[in-house]
Each structure stands twice: as C-alpha cells, then as structure tokens.
Amino acid sequence: MKKKLILLFLWVCILPALLSAQSRFAFRDGKFVIAQFTDLHWTPKSPKCAETAATIRAVLKAERPDLAVLSGDVVTADPAIDGWKAVVGIFNETKTPFVVTMGNHDAEYMTRGDIYDFLLKSPYYVGAKGPKDVGYGNCVIPVYASKEKDKVAASLYCMDSNDYQPNKLYGAYDWIHFNQIEWYRKQSASFAAGNGGNPVPALAFFHIPLIEYNELAGDGKTFGNDKEGGVASSNINSGMFASFIDMKDVMGVFVGHDHDNDFIGIDKGIALGYGRVTGTDAYGVLTRGARIIELYEGKYKFDTWISTSSGREAVYYYPSGLNSEEEQTMAYQPAKNVSPDKHGVAYIYYEGKCKRVADITSCGKVKEGVMKNFSIGEAAVTDHFAYDFRTLVNIPEKGVYRFYTFSDDGSVLYIDGKLVVNNDGGHSGRRAEGKVALEKGFHELHLLYFEDYMGQELEVGYSGRNILETTLPDDMLFIPD
C-alpha cells in the first residue's frame, strides 16, 4: 500500500516537471494551437493508409500546430507494431510534438503498456506511460506564459477513457474511474495553488464521450455534424463532468469515437466537442481531417474549426457559442439614427392576471416611469403584475449577439421589432435565448414580462464573440426619445 502511495505521489507531483524537461510548451504571440486527430483506424496492410497519412500531413502543413493530440483508435489491425511505426513516423518526420490517448480498439491489437513503451522512444512524444492503476497514458501538459517563463498559463489533460467492461447490465463501454478523477483533481488544485488560488484555463482530451454529451445532441444549439444517430457514451455517469465544474478550470472536452459526429456545444459553461474523423479506413461519411483548437493566453477563451485537405471549415467561438458561419450568413439589422444622452429603461407597470404576454394589454395600467435597468423589484404586489420595458441598447461592434432572459413567469424580448427571445407562458424560473446580427450603434430593445403566481424573477443578459456572457450593464442602456 505504501509503495502505491509513493508511486501516486511521484506521478502527481513529478510528472509536470518531467514533461517540461522533455518538451516545454509556451504561448507564442498570445496563442497556442492544437490539432486533434482522432480515429485513424490505421490498418497496416490497407492501401488507404496512404490517404490517411496524406490527410495528417496536409493538416500539419496548413495549420502548423504547436501540439498534435491523437485521441484514440489509432492502430486497429495487425501487425499493430508496423502501424504504430508508420503513424509515429509521420510526426517524427514533420517534427511535430504529439501525445496519444487510448481508444476502445487500440489495446485489442497491442497492450497499452507496449504501446506507450514504443511511443516514448520518439523524440517528439510528449506524453507519459503512467502507472496502470491510474490509467495508461494519463498525463497533463502545461503550457507556459509567453513572458512569465515559469507561469503555467494553460493545462491540457490527456486521459484514458478505458474501453469495455464485462457486466453488460451497465452497457458496453467502461468509464473514467474514480482514481483517475482523483488524479485530475490533484493536478488541477496544484496548478491553481501556483496561480494565486485561481484555476488555470484547461482542456481535456480522451476517446469515449461522456454521458453528458447526450444533453447536447439534438438540442438545436450545437454547431457541426450530428449524423451518428446518438452518442456512444458509457451508460454510467462517472462524475468526471461534475469534477470539471467543481474545479472550474476545464473550458472544453474533446473526444472521438463517434465518426459521424463532429459537433460542439456548451453544457453548463463547458464546451463538449468531437474531433473530425481522420482515418480513411474508419467508417463514416465526413471528409477526413482534424479539429484545430486555438487557445488565447490569459483568457478563458478559444476558437476551434475543422481542417481538411480542402481547407478550413467555419470557426466556433468559445465561450460565446457563436460561429463564423452565422457572422457571414445572417442579415444584420442596421443601427438607429439616434443620439440619446440619458441612461435608463422606460417602463409601464400593470396589475392583473396574465397567462401570456399578449394578455398584458388587458391588465390595468398602474404607473410608468424610468429605472436604471430591468427590474421587477418595485412591483407593489407579489403576484399578478406585468411590465412593458423599452430602451435603446448601444451595441459596441458589428457582430452576432446572443440575448437571454431568465424569468418566472413569462418574458419576450424584441430587438428592432424582431422577436429574439421567446420565454413566454406561465412557468417557474426558466432560461430562453436567441441570436441576432446587429450593426454597431443603437438598437431598440422591447421587453415584455408578467408574473402570474408564486415566485417572481427576471434577468436579462447577452454575450458576443468577444464578450463574456453578462447581464446587460447600465451604461449600455439609454432612454428612448
């Protein structure tokens, strides 16, 4: 037992230093670029391996990543050692630092231990073998600040999502185990301690998607391809996602496994994304390629896109959840030709029973006036009242914006007369959101809200490509003429 504890201590505390000595990564000009290749399904005797190799080389040449991550199902046929030699040879020849996480098929043809023993012979392999009881290949790669040479500015967690488990009562796939989660939490806490107690921005890479990916599939808020017909996750909630939320460092999780999915979306503030299938011998209809992730130094922010031999596809922006395709295709609403000089929100306050915002006009008007921001705190009664808010919102730059309301009961938000957020109807506290493309300048914002019975709440906010989600600030709101 004591030996195991000593090994775990060495693994948790010494690994970052070993990795740093082998290949020290740092931001350059405020950016750090990662290429995620997934599901190569390299079949050594197949002529299609040449196409897979050409895809990898094309992406590496076009994107020039600082690091490549191979997220599982790399070599999936015998003779496996020949396959690994060929794959590693690509990164040796291109002099690209790389790391590998295990898929569910890799160990079917060569043991995990033997795979990592071979990988560690490459001068460009920057991962670690890791002790068996924590998970082969589990490692964290620190990325240092561009100027403060000893400051870790980002961390990249590479983990073994395991493969199968014997009891089919629990489904086909295994899950990330508690000792792996404990390892992650200790690493995360160590980085935070070295950063003045603040979490260090991070990403996580592994093969099999978490069960939380099912929360995004089909929700209409993802970007990219969702052609798999589902998410092939474990049926067991491992607690990994909850730990990411608890430690507050991981911005995004990137996996493979489902070849016809490459979508990305945000669940509870964390991006859950797929890579793009890379291997020609793998099943699937998507053009082969890789996912590129560009981190921003000192920010909880990244851009990501798919890169293929034909070029780049649209860019997705975290944390806004917006994308460049929307920026190019949505119709932009022009700014109003006005010059307001007084901050505030004009309102009309009503009392009466409503079931939908359309019922507000049948209520009794009690008073009207101006307030600093959207608020229902001045309502004279606790139930059966409503507000009609109007203001001019000053948009700082041309772009696509996401507005939201969180309300109990119903709310509806219009920009320049266009319905953007529909949160109507009687309900408990609930969030609704919508996107709108706006030119820089002033735009009319019209918000209708009603409280029916029990509980009352209203919050109005927005986000943009370069704006973290926030409630609408007072200094953006102006009283209409």
Disulfide bonds with the S-S distance in Angstrom:
none
